[in-house]
Amino acid sequence: MFRALTIAGSDTCGGAGIQADLKSFSANGVYGMSVITAVTVQNTIGVFGIQDINPEIIEGQIDVIFEDIRVDAIKIGMVSQISSIKAIAKALKKVEKLPQIVLDPVMISKSGFNLLSKDAKDTLVNELFPLATLITPNLPEAEEILGIEIKTLEEMKEASLKLKDLGPKAVLIKGGHLEGEATDLLFDGKEFIVLPQERINTTHTHGTGCTLSSAIAANLAKNMSMEEAVREGKRYITIAIEHGFNLGKGVGPTNHFYELYKKAGI
């Protein structure tokens, strides 16, 4: 059994964060483990508060996993403050041979709530980007990190080179905020791989970034190549978005288990 570890925040309504990551791991055939960095006050309408976990507890959660269990891949999601980021980096640097790491630099929720304090951005880049196998920013996140505007595919290519220079081995810029097709761009360190995708007409997209990055981590845990892991992750999230559903009064979640339910006749 392949194993993956998510290091992220908890989402009360289960569509994003730790909950989405564990569902995505399971749906992609990987056993999931978790390190909780924060607890959010959240529903389908928005995020209304965050309680960060004590940095020593974050470090301890990571330590005990690696002392006992083989980890085939790691996904890092929401880390909202400097001390949390440093605790993660400290713990991971103790590991003799790190598995592949997918870092999703979650900064702002769909409702506009800041999930990463502004003073923590540089710490995230300096401490965790060099440990990452792949980072998966969307366009606003890439713009925030680099301090530039990104409106076209050519600008995405330029941005991916600049992001690669910050330390990760590979960069996936998600193009959901582009006009027209929602084209993603993977730079694997050697070449650009353009991944076009027609827009799906739905409002139920809560947790898409978390779900995609954790699916990619699961695929890397299964020893797929980077391009294979990303393509299969995109296939999975596309189906999950196509079958997203209404849960509350706001933005509904993607359907993490649609394919499994379909096979089971549910």
C-alpha positions as CSV (number, residue, x, y, z in Angstrom):
1,M,0.0,0.0,0.0
2,F,1.4,3.4,-1.0
3,R,1.2,6.1,1.6
4,A,0.9,9.9,1.4
5,L,1.0,12.6,4.1
6,T,-0.9,15.8,3.9
7,I,0.3,18.8,6.0
8,A,-2.6,21.4,5.8
9,G,-5.5,23.1,7.6
10,S,-8.8,21.6,8.5
11,D,-12.0,22.6,6.6
12,T,-15.2,22.4,8.7
13,C,-17.4,21.6,5.7
14,G,-15.1,18.9,4.3
15,G,-14.6,20.2,0.8
16,A,-11.0,21.5,1.0
17,G,-8.0,21.2,3.2
18,I,-7.1,18.1,5.2
19,Q,-10.5,16.6,4.5
20,A,-10.3,17.0,0.7
21,D,-6.7,15.7,0.7
22,L,-7.6,12.5,2.5
23,K,-10.5,11.9,0.2
24,S,-8.3,12.6,-2.8
25,F,-5.6,10.2,-1.6
26,S,-8.2,7.5,-1.0
27,A,-9.9,8.0,-4.4
28,N,-6.5,7.6,-6.0
29,G,-5.6,4.4,-4.3
30,V,-3.2,5.8,-1.6
31,Y,-3.4,5.5,2.2
32,G,-3.6,9.0,3.6
33,M,-2.1,10.4,6.8
34,S,-2.4,14.0,8.1
35,V,-0.7,16.8,10.0
36,I,-3.1,19.6,10.9
37,T,-1.6,23.1,10.8
38,A,-4.8,25.1,11.6
39,V,-8.5,24.8,12.2
40,T,-10.7,27.0,10.2
41,V,-14.2,28.3,10.9
42,Q,-15.6,27.6,7.4
43,N,-18.7,26.6,5.5
44,T,-19.8,26.8,1.8
45,I,-20.3,30.6,2.1
46,G,-16.8,31.5,3.3
47,V,-14.0,31.4,5.9
48,F,-14.8,33.2,9.1
49,G,-11.8,32.5,11.3
50,I,-8.6,30.5,11.8
51,Q,-7.0,29.0,14.9
52,D,-3.4,28.0,14.2
53,I,-2.0,24.9,15.8
54,N,1.0,25.3,18.2
55,P,4.2,25.0,16.1
56,E,5.6,22.4,18.5
57,I,2.6,20.2,17.9
58,I,2.9,20.6,14.1
59,E,6.6,19.6,14.3
60,G,5.7,16.7,16.6
61,Q,3.0,15.4,14.3
62,I,5.5,15.2,11.5
63,D,8.2,13.7,13.7
64,V,6.1,10.8,14.9
65,I,4.9,9.9,11.4
66,F,8.5,9.6,10.1
67,E,9.7,7.8,13.2
68,D,7.2,5.0,12.5
69,I,5.8,4.9,9.0
70,R,7.2,5.0,5.4
71,V,5.9,8.1,3.5
72,D,5.9,7.9,-0.3
73,A,4.8,11.5,-0.9
74,I,3.9,14.7,0.9
75,K,1.3,17.3,0.1
76,I,1.7,20.7,1.9
77,G,-1.3,23.0,1.8
78,M,-2.4,25.9,4.1
79,V,0.2,27.2,6.5
80,S,-0.9,30.6,7.7
81,Q,1.9,31.9,9.9
82,I,5.7,32.1,10.0
83,S,6.1,29.9,13.0
84,S,4.1,27.1,11.4
85,I,6.2,27.2,8.2
86,K,9.4,27.1,10.2
87,A,8.1,24.2,12.2
88,I,7.3,22.2,9.1
89,A,10.7,23.0,7.5
90,K,12.5,22.1,10.7
91,A,10.8,18.7,10.9
92,L,11.2,17.9,7.3
93,K,14.9,18.8,7.3
94,K,15.4,16.0,10.0
95,V,14.3,13.4,7.5
96,E,17.2,11.6,6.0
97,K,15.6,11.0,2.6
98,L,12.6,13.1,1.9
99,P,9.9,11.7,-0.4
100,Q,8.5,13.9,-3.2
101,I,6.7,17.0,-2.0
102,V,3.8,18.8,-3.7
103,L,3.4,22.3,-2.3
104,D,0.2,24.1,-2.9
105,P,0.8,27.8,-1.8
106,V,-2.7,28.5,-0.5
107,M,-3.0,32.2,0.1
108,I,-6.6,33.4,-0.3
109,S,-9.9,31.5,-0.1
110,K,-12.5,31.8,-2.8
111,S,-14.5,34.1,-0.5
112,G,-11.5,36.4,-0.2
113,F,-10.2,35.5,3.3
114,N,-6.4,35.7,3.7
115,L,-5.2,32.2,4.6
116,L,-1.5,33.1,4.6
117,S,-0.4,36.2,6.5
118,K,1.3,38.7,4.3
119,D,4.5,38.7,6.3
120,A,4.7,34.9,6.0
121,K,4.9,34.8,2.2
122,D,8.7,35.3,2.1
123,T,9.2,32.6,4.8
124,L,7.1,30.1,2.7
125,V,9.2,30.8,-0.3
126,N,12.5,30.7,1.5
127,E,11.9,27.7,3.8
128,L,9.6,25.4,1.8
129,F,10.0,26.1,-1.9
130,P,13.6,24.6,-1.9
131,L,12.2,21.4,-0.4
132,A,9.4,21.0,-2.9
133,T,9.4,18.7,-5.9
134,L,6.4,20.6,-7.4
135,I,4.6,23.8,-6.5
136,T,1.0,24.3,-7.8
137,P,0.1,28.0,-7.6
138,N,-2.9,29.4,-9.3
139,L,-2.5,32.7,-11.3
140,P,-3.3,35.1,-8.4
141,E,-0.9,33.2,-6.1
142,A,1.8,33.2,-8.7
143,E,1.3,36.9,-9.2
144,E,1.4,37.5,-5.4
145,I,4.6,35.6,-5.1
146,L,6.4,37.2,-8.0
147,G,4.8,40.7,-7.8
148,I,3.9,40.7,-11.5
149,E,0.7,40.4,-13.6
150,I,0.2,37.1,-15.6
151,K,-2.5,37.3,-18.3
152,T,-1.3,35.1,-21.1
153,L,0.3,31.7,-21.7
154,E,3.6,33.4,-22.6
155,E,3.6,35.3,-19.3
156,M,2.8,32.0,-17.5
157,K,6.0,30.5,-19.1
158,E,8.0,33.5,-17.9
159,A,6.5,33.2,-14.5
160,S,7.2,29.5,-14.2
161,L,10.9,30.1,-14.9
162,K,11.0,32.7,-12.2
163,L,9.2,30.4,-9.7
164,K,11.6,27.6,-10.6
165,D,14.5,29.9,-9.7
166,L,13.0,30.1,-6.1
167,G,13.9,26.5,-5.5
168,P,11.3,23.9,-6.5
169,K,12.2,21.2,-9.0
170,A,9.0,21.8,-11.1
171,V,6.2,24.3,-11.4
172,L,2.5,23.8,-12.3
173,I,0.7,27.2,-12.8
174,K,-3.0,26.7,-12.8
175,G,-4.8,28.8,-15.4
176,G,-8.4,28.8,-14.1
177,H,-8.3,32.6,-13.9
178,L,-7.3,33.0,-17.6
179,E,-9.8,34.3,-20.1
180,G,-11.1,31.5,-22.4
181,E,-9.8,28.0,-21.8
182,A,-8.6,27.1,-18.3
183,T,-5.1,26.2,-19.5
184,D,-2.6,24.9,-17.0
185,L,1.2,25.0,-17.6
186,L,3.7,22.5,-16.3
187,F,7.4,23.3,-16.3
188,D,9.2,20.1,-15.3
189,G,12.6,21.8,-15.1
190,K,13.4,21.0,-18.8
191,E,10.4,21.7,-20.9
192,F,7.0,23.4,-20.9
193,I,4.0,21.2,-21.1
194,V,0.7,23.0,-22.0
195,L,-2.4,21.3,-20.5
196,P,-5.5,22.9,-22.1
197,Q,-8.9,22.4,-20.5
198,E,-12.3,23.6,-21.5
199,R,-14.1,25.5,-18.8
200,I,-16.7,23.5,-16.8
201,N,-19.9,25.4,-16.2
202,T,-20.4,25.0,-12.5
203,T,-20.2,27.0,-9.3
204,H,-19.3,23.9,-7.2
205,T,-15.5,24.3,-7.2
206,H,-14.7,24.4,-3.5
207,G,-11.4,22.7,-2.8
208,T,-10.3,22.2,-6.4
209,G,-6.7,23.3,-5.7
210,C,-6.4,21.1,-2.6
211,T,-7.9,18.1,-4.4
212,L,-5.7,18.5,-7.5
213,S,-2.4,18.9,-5.6
214,S,-3.2,15.9,-3.3
215,A,-4.1,13.8,-6.4
216,I,-0.8,14.7,-7.9
217,A,1.0,13.7,-4.7
218,A,-0.9,10.4,-4.6
219,N,0.2,9.7,-8.2
220,L,3.8,10.6,-7.4
221,A,3.6,8.2,-4.4
222,K,2.7,5.5,-6.9
223,N,5.9,6.2,-8.8
224,M,4.4,8.0,-11.8
225,S,6.6,10.4,-13.7
226,M,5.9,14.1,-13.0
227,E,4.0,14.6,-16.3
228,E,2.0,11.4,-15.8
229,A,1.1,12.4,-12.2
230,V,-0.1,15.8,-13.3
231,R,-2.1,14.6,-16.3
232,E,-3.8,11.9,-14.2
233,G,-4.4,14.4,-11.5
234,K,-6.1,16.7,-14.0
235,R,-8.2,13.9,-15.3
236,Y,-9.3,13.1,-11.8
237,I,-10.1,16.7,-10.8
238,T,-11.9,17.4,-14.1
239,I,-14.4,14.5,-13.4
240,A,-14.7,15.6,-9.7
241,I,-15.6,19.2,-10.8
242,E,-18.0,18.0,-13.5
243,H,-19.9,16.1,-10.8
244,G,-19.6,18.7,-8.1
245,F,-22.8,19.2,-6.1
246,N,-24.8,21.6,-3.9
247,L,-24.0,21.2,-0.2
248,G,-25.1,24.4,1.5
249,K,-26.0,27.9,0.6
250,G,-22.7,28.8,-1.2
251,V,-20.0,27.1,-3.3
252,G,-20.4,23.3,-3.2
253,P,-17.5,20.8,-3.2
254,T,-16.2,18.7,-6.0
255,N,-17.2,15.0,-6.0
256,H,-14.1,13.2,-4.8
257,F,-15.6,9.7,-5.1
258,Y,-17.7,10.0,-8.2
259,E,-15.8,7.3,-10.2
260,L,-15.8,4.9,-7.2
261,Y,-19.5,5.4,-6.5
262,K,-20.3,4.9,-10.2
263,K,-18.4,1.6,-10.2
264,A,-20.3,0.5,-7.1
265,G,-23.6,1.4,-8.7
266,I,-24.3,4.2,-6.1
